[in-house]
Amino acid sequence: MQLLRSDVERFCGELVDQPPAVRLRSLAVLRAMVDEVTASELGSAMSSARDEGWGLRRIAKFSDVSHEQVRRMLAAAAEPETAE
């Protein structure tokens, strides 16, 4: 985790001298990319925990989200499977 943090801090440091429009756009793209990857993996990890018998509140505690958010994420992850 520290390596990832260092890389992100380095990237952000390289943006300091850029014009505001470039900085803002670059940071927005970075945030969107990180959110996309982590949301997908978080949903997968939640599904695995649920398959192992974990309750929504326990998953929520380890995921740092509400149990209602866990319920929504698990439902969204299950949608493509039921559509087939």
C-alpha positions as CSV (number, residue, x, y, z in Angstrom):
1,M,0.0,0.0,0.0
2,Q,2.8,2.4,0.8
3,L,4.3,1.9,-2.7
4,L,1.0,2.8,-4.3
5,R,0.7,5.9,-2.1
6,S,4.2,7.0,-2.9
7,D,3.4,6.6,-6.7
8,V,0.3,8.7,-6.4
9,E,2.1,11.4,-4.3
10,R,4.8,11.5,-6.9
11,F,2.2,11.8,-9.7
12,C,0.5,14.6,-7.8
13,G,3.8,16.4,-7.2
14,E,4.5,16.4,-10.9
15,L,1.3,18.3,-11.5
16,V,2.1,21.2,-9.2
17,D,3.5,23.4,-11.9
18,Q,0.8,22.6,-14.4
19,P,-2.0,25.0,-15.2
20,P,-5.1,24.6,-13.1
21,A,-7.1,23.0,-15.9
22,V,-4.5,20.4,-16.5
23,R,-4.1,19.6,-12.8
24,L,-7.9,19.4,-12.2
25,R,-8.4,17.2,-15.3
26,S,-5.5,14.9,-14.5
27,L,-6.7,14.5,-10.9
28,A,-10.2,13.8,-12.0
29,V,-9.0,11.1,-14.4
30,L,-6.8,9.6,-11.7
31,R,-9.7,9.5,-9.2
32,A,-12.0,7.9,-11.7
33,M,-9.5,5.2,-12.7
34,V,-8.8,4.3,-9.0
35,D,-12.5,4.3,-8.2
36,E,-13.3,2.0,-11.2
37,V,-10.6,-0.5,-10.2
38,T,-11.3,-0.5,-6.5
39,A,-15.1,-0.6,-6.8
40,S,-14.9,-3.7,-9.0
41,E,-12.5,-5.4,-6.7
42,L,-14.4,-4.3,-3.6
43,G,-17.6,-5.8,-5.1
44,S,-15.8,-9.1,-5.8
45,A,-14.3,-9.3,-2.3
46,M,-17.7,-8.6,-0.8
47,S,-19.2,-11.4,-2.9
48,S,-16.5,-13.8,-1.7
49,A,-17.1,-12.8,1.9
50,R,-20.8,-13.3,1.5
51,D,-20.2,-16.7,-0.1
52,E,-18.1,-17.6,3.0
53,G,-21.1,-16.8,5.2
54,W,-20.2,-13.3,6.3
55,G,-23.1,-11.0,7.2
56,L,-23.7,-7.6,5.7
57,R,-22.6,-5.8,8.9
58,R,-19.4,-7.7,9.1
59,I,-18.6,-7.1,5.5
60,A,-19.4,-3.4,6.0
61,K,-17.1,-3.1,9.0
62,F,-14.1,-4.5,7.0
63,S,-15.0,-2.5,3.9
64,D,-15.5,0.8,5.7
65,V,-19.0,1.3,4.2
66,S,-22.5,1.0,5.6
67,H,-24.3,-2.4,5.5
68,E,-26.9,-0.8,3.2
69,Q,-24.1,0.1,0.8
70,V,-22.8,-3.5,1.0
71,R,-26.4,-4.7,0.2
72,R,-26.6,-2.4,-2.9
73,M,-23.1,-3.4,-4.1
74,L,-23.9,-7.1,-3.8
75,A,-27.2,-6.7,-5.6
76,A,-25.4,-4.8,-8.4
77,A,-22.7,-7.4,-8.7
78,A,-25.4,-10.1,-8.9
79,E,-27.4,-8.4,-11.7
80,P,-25.2,-9.5,-14.7
81,E,-25.5,-13.2,-13.5
82,T,-29.3,-13.1,-13.4
83,A,-29.6,-11.4,-16.7
84,E,-28.0,-14.3,-18.6
